[in-house]
Amino acid sequence: MGFSDGYIERIISKNKFFKELVLIIDLQLMEIELKKAYRIGIRERRTKAYKPLLLFKIQLVSIWHNLSEIEIEEMVNDSLSMMRVCEQELEDSIPDHSTLADLEQN
């Protein structure tokens, strides 16, 4: 828990969509199924791979809001609510648009 978590919670409490999203979807079951299809590990470029549940959440919101890879990257980087749904902190690395585009192609 970071220094700014209390402030962030107060700001994002107004956005109920993302908060309710995590209550509707059984994320533990989803994570188990995603791990069967997507292995976490070192990619070809020798960088740490993103967790499949993070990528799933980003893709889901992208589809619901009809956002391009660039737009969803910007949304995750700019939206405190989206960061919270993705279980990311302000200092965490977010998948860039090229990573998301690669995911759609596979």
GIUR-V95691 format. One record per residue. RES is the residue in three letters. PSI is psi as a letter, one per 20 degrees, with the letter a starting at -180 (999 if undefined). OMEGA is omega in whole degrees, -180 to 180 (NA if undefined). Layout:
RES:PSI:OMEGA
RES:PSI:OMEGA
//
This chain:
MET:p:-176
GLY:r:-179
PHE:h:-173
SER:j:-175
ASP:g:179
GLY:g:179
TYR:g:-179
ILE:g:179
GLU:g:180
ARG:h:-179
ILE:g:-174
ILE:i:-179
SER:h:178
LYS:h:-179
ASN:n:-174
LYS:i:-177
PHE:g:-177
PHE:h:179
LYS:g:179
GLU:h:178
LEU:g:-178
VAL:i:176
LEU:h:-177
ILE:g:-175
ILE:p:176
ASP:n:-173
LEU:h:178
GLN:g:177
LEU:g:179
MET:g:-180
GLU:h:177
ILE:g:-179
GLU:h:179
LEU:h:-180
LYS:h:176
LYS:h:-176
ALA:i:-173
TYR:o:180
ARG:p:175
ILE:p:178
GLY:b:180
ILE:p:179
ARG:r:-180
GLU:h:-178
ARG:j:178
ARG:k:174
THR:q:-179
LYS:p:179
ALA:q:176
TYR:q:178
LYS:q:-178
PRO:h:180
LEU:h:176
LEU:g:180
LEU:h:178
PHE:g:-179
LYS:g:180
ILE:g:180
GLN:h:-180
LEU:g:179
VAL:h:178
SER:g:179
ILE:g:-178
TRP:h:-177
HIS:j:179
ASN:l:-178
LEU:q:174
SER:r:178
GLU:h:179
ILE:g:-179
GLU:g:-180
ILE:h:175
GLU:g:179
GLU:g:-180
MET:g:-180
VAL:h:180
ASN:h:-175
ASP:h:-172
SER:o:177
LEU:h:178
SER:g:-179
MET:h:176
MET:g:-179
ARG:g:178
VAL:h:-180
CYS:j:-179
GLU:l:179
GLN:q:174
GLU:r:-179
LEU:h:-177
GLU:i:-178
ASP:q:176
SER:p:180
ILE:q:178
PRO:p:179
ASP:r:-174
HIS:h:180
SER:h:175
THR:g:179
LEU:h:177
ALA:g:177
ASP:h:-180
LEU:g:180
GLU:h:-179
GLN:h:-178
ASN:999:NA
//
